[in-house]
């Protein structure tokens, strides 16, 4: 289970954790340039999105929001200065202080938020080089050296973030931060990481509906583990005709099942490497079958045409509700499964140089 999005606000879940729901937030903005701006307290859920709970106007560089909920929860403070929005997710419990320093929002005041801020600080440090290289590449998009440097730095970031994420969750399994991070960052974790977390988690953590779903997904993933035979998929080709994975898998070629979507930026960033591998190894016995998590048929077809993807494509246009997600047990894309000529799974989640190296070992230069 991998693939990190530079996450947070877009994936925050409203999670009730206990019966203590009183909160008292003091804002200390540092100067009066913020005066007159509105601060909004929001709850967030997958079903309703952002819902306003309370709001207040900043005066003399300060504000205060005080109230209570039925239970303590993860909420969000939002304000906007000029065209710059600021979001800060936090755990509602007791007295808290909100500040903005060097353009970054902070909330302190209880153990959960302090531990979360420490995690965010470390996360931000990990992204410094990525942000810098991305800015340079956006200014010079044809610079192949910059693109290569960015991709290498992103791969390094993924590995370092995965270690940080797992460590922080394990350190906070008995408080609301552990569950919150598991919800919002689980796509960055490997199955092995999740298995370790679940093995050490207590009854309250394991009783969470999302955790239960992930545990079930792990069990399903054993059916498509390395060394297992591929599980068939039957969907539709871009021309609307039915197609099955078994038309290609187990037919004498190495087959890469490439799970992707037109809206997935990391998928599009990885695509040139996949295209290069296809061109280099296709005649040597390498095939790719694309399985898209798109929901819009026209967008899916347009992406295939625009990017000149020559391999067979299939989709049920069900997005994350696709049967492919359930059967192959993944939570982030791009995601790949490599099959031997006899249809046995020999590798997963190969990207970048790892994919090239694997194919070179199997099929030669």
Secondary structure, 3 states (H helix, E strand, C coil): CCCCCCCHHHHCCCCCCECCCEEEEEEECCCHHHCCCEEEEEEEECCCEEEEEEEEECECCEEEEEEECCCECEEEEEEEECCEEEEEEEECCEEEEEEEECCEEEEECCHHHHHHHHHHHHHHHHHHHHHHHHHHHHHCCCCHHHHHHHHHHHHHHHHHHHHHHHHHHHHCCCCHHHHHHHHHHHHHCCHHHHHHHHHHCCHHHHCCHHHHHHHHHHHHHHHHCCCCECCCCEEECCCCCEEEHHHCCCCCCEEEEEEECCCCHHHHHHHHHHHHHHHHHHHHCEEEEEEECCCCHHHHHHHHHHCCCCCEEEECCCHHHCHHHHHHCCCCCCEEEEECCCCEEEEECCCHHHHHHHHHHHHCC
